[in-house]
Amino acid sequence: MRTRRIAILIDGGYFLKRLPKLVDAGFCTTPEQIADSARFLCKKHVLRLTGMDSQAETDGRWLDQVYRLFYYDAQPYTGKTHHPIENRPIDFDKSDTAQFRRDLFAQLRRKRKFALRLGHVAQDGGWQIKSRHTKDLLKARKWANTLDALVGDPQNAPAISEADQRELTNLLDRWKALSPEAAYFGLRQKGVDMRIGLDISSIALKKHADTLILVTGDSDFVPAAKLARRESMEFIVDPLWQKVSDDLYEHVDGIISVYPRPANG
């Protein structure tokens, strides 16, 4: 059996998005389940590459073939703001999402050979309305002059036809029924992709591993993949059955997903 040194790099945000499409809820609901699913993914890749037997899967010998297992994500956003629709304060640091991420990171730290690489989340544009609601917002501009006249000089305001009244009433009803979920606070991960690229380069240049598996669907890592292959590394991408660009196909040694293929996407 060929002895390998395998490094597996998981784009955490991508993994969390795709995992519910690949496994039952019982494997992706709690932080413990998600951490176990990440480890299972890594194990399946190592067993496929090495051809190790089921006993190696059971007793953990598959990890002897591993240089390191990297998980990339961002520390939760800790700022405070005020919801524009619900008119209530929001402390992101105390949110369920933030606590879930922290619990997940704690679980991953307990896994043998896992290493966390964490960027940060920064504010990106403040409160925004989801795109499907912007059409109603733009329609409201049509009535700006009419509403201005009704407020400033109601005696001389222009008459509104029955059809216009119905349209305006319908528009107002939709705005009154606007749910809190229609607005979202713009946030963006920073430093995650950079950490992935730096680790790929470091592993390749320092010869820490001979095989690298990147779990992502992002073609932005093509330059790093090209560098790794120039350094004689085998570079494999697992997009978790998501379609990837032709550019990514061209510059890696294989597109391989080890979870069962989902029935619908």
N, C-alpha and C positions, 0 to 999 in steps of 0.2 A: 504494500500500500504506500502510495506516495505521501510523504510528510509535507504538509503545507503550513504556511503562516497566513492566516486569513484575517482581514480586517473588515468589519461590517459597520457601515455608517448609515444611521436612520434619520431622515428628516422628520422630526417629531410632529410638526404641524400637519404635514402631508399624511403621515402614518395614522394620526388620529382621525383625519377626515375620511380616509379610505377604509379603515378597519371595520366599521359597522356594515359595510357592503360585502365584506368577505367572511365574517364569522357571525355566529349567533350572538344574541344580546348577552348571554351568559359568559361570553369571553371578551366583552368590550364595554362593560358598564361601570365597573369600579376601578380605582387606580391599581389595585392588586391584579385584577384581570387583564388590564391593558399591559402592565409590566410583564406578566406571564406570557401574553401574546407576543410581545416584542422579543422575549427570549425564545419562544417557540419558533418564530420566524427565523431567527439567527441559527437555531439548531437545525432546522430543515435545510438551510443553505449549506451548512457545514457537512451534514450527512450526505447531501447530494454530491458535493464536490469530492469528498473523501471516500465514499463507498463504505463507511464504517457500519458495523452491524448493529442490531437492535440493543445489544448489551451496552454498547458505547453510548447509545442514546439514554439508557436508563441510569448508568452509573456516572455520567457526566464526563466521560473521557473525550467526548467530542470537543470540549473546551480546550484540550491540550493542543488542538490544531489552530486555536484562535490567538491572534496577537492582542486584539482588543475589540470591544463592541461599543460603538459610540452612539449616543442619542443626543440629538440637537433640538433645542427648543429655546424659548425665551422666558425669563422671569416674568411673573404676572405684573400687570400694570397696577401701581399703587396710588394713583392720583384720586382726587375727589372732584365731583361736578354736580350739576343740578339738571334733572330730566326736564326738558322743555314742554312735554305734553302732560306728564303726571305731576309736575311741579313738586318734586321731592328730591332730597339730596341723595347722591350715590357715592358710596365709598368702595372703589374697585378693589381695594386691598382686602376687604371683608366679604367679597362676593363669593358665591359658590364656585364660580369658574376658577378664581384665584386659589381657593383652598384645594380644589380638585387637582390643579396643576402641581401645587406644592406636595400634596400627598403622592402623586404619581412620581415626582422626582425622588421622594424619599424611598419609594418602593424600588425604583431602578438602581439607586445607590447601593441597595442591599444585594443586588444580583452580581454574581461573580463575573469579573472581567468587563462589566459595564462602566463606561465613563460618560459623565454628563458634560455637555458643552452648551452653556446657556448665554444667549444674548439678552437683549432687553426690549421692552415695548415702549414706544414713545407716542405721544399725541400726534395725530395727523389730521388736522382740519376741524377738530371740534365736532359739534353735533351736525348731522347731515340727515336728509330725508332720502329714503330708499328710492331708487330710480323709478319704480312703478307708480310712485305718487307725484312725480314731478310734472306729469302731463296735466293733472288737476291744478297744480300750482300755476302753470303757465296759462291755463284757461282762465284763471281768476284775474289775470292782468287785463283781459278783454273788458272787464267790468269796472276797471279802476276809475275811469272818468264818470261813469254813471253813479257809482257809489260816492264819489267825491261830491258830485252835485247834490245827491240826496242828503248828505251830511251838512254841506255848506249852505245850500240854498234850496231846501226841499220844495218851496213854492214854485220855483222855475225849473225843477228837475225834468229831464226828458221823459216822455211816456215810454213804458216798457210793454211790448206786445205780450200776448199770452204765451207764445212759444218761448220768448226770452225769459218770462217769469218762471216757466217750468224748468228751463235750463239752469237759471240762477238758483232756484230752490234745490234742484238736484245736486248742483255743485256745492252749495252750502251744507246740505245733508251729508255729503261725502266727507267734507272737512270736519264736521262735528263728530262724525263716527271714526275719525282717525285714531287708530290704536297706538299704544305706546311703542309697539314693535315697529311702527313706521319710521321712527327716528333711531339712529344709531350714532354712537360716539366714535369718531374716526381714530383708529389706532393702527400702528404698523410695527411689525417686528424689525429690529435692527441688529446687525452683527451675527445673525445665524448663518446666512449663506457664506459670509466671509470666513467664519470658523470652519465650515465644511471644506471650503477651498484650501485653506491653510493646512488643515490636517491631511487632506489628500496629497498635497505637495510635500509635506514633511515626511509622511509615511513612504512615499515613492522615492524621494531623494536620499533618505537615510536607510532605505532597504529594510524597513521594519516588517514588511509583509510582502508576499509574492502575489497575493490575490486580494482584490478589493471589491466589495459589494456595496453599492450605494442604493439605498431605498428611497427613491424619489421619482417624480415625473417631470422634473425641471431640467430643461435643456441648457440652462445657464451654466451648468457644470461641465460643458463640453471642453473648454480650455484646460481645466484641471484633469479631465479624463485623458486628453491628448498628452499632457505632460507625464502622467502616470504610465501610459503605454510606451512612451519614449524611453522610460526608465525600466522597461521590460516587465511591467506588472500586467497581470490579467485583470481587466476592469469590466465588471458586470453590473448592470443596472436592474433593479427589481422595482418596476413601476406599480406593483400591486394590481396588475391587470388593467391599468389605465393606458389609454393610447398615448404613445410618445411621438415626438417629431422625428422626421427622417434624419435630421442632423445628429440626433442622439444615437440613432441606429448606426450611423456611419462611423462614429468615433469611439465605440465601445466594443468589447469582445463578446457581448451577449446581452439580450434582454430576457431575463428569466424571472418568473413569478412562481413562488413555491406554495402559496396558499391555493386552495381549489378555486377555479375560475367562477365568479359570480354569475348567476343566471341573467341578471339585468344590470350590467354596468359595474 
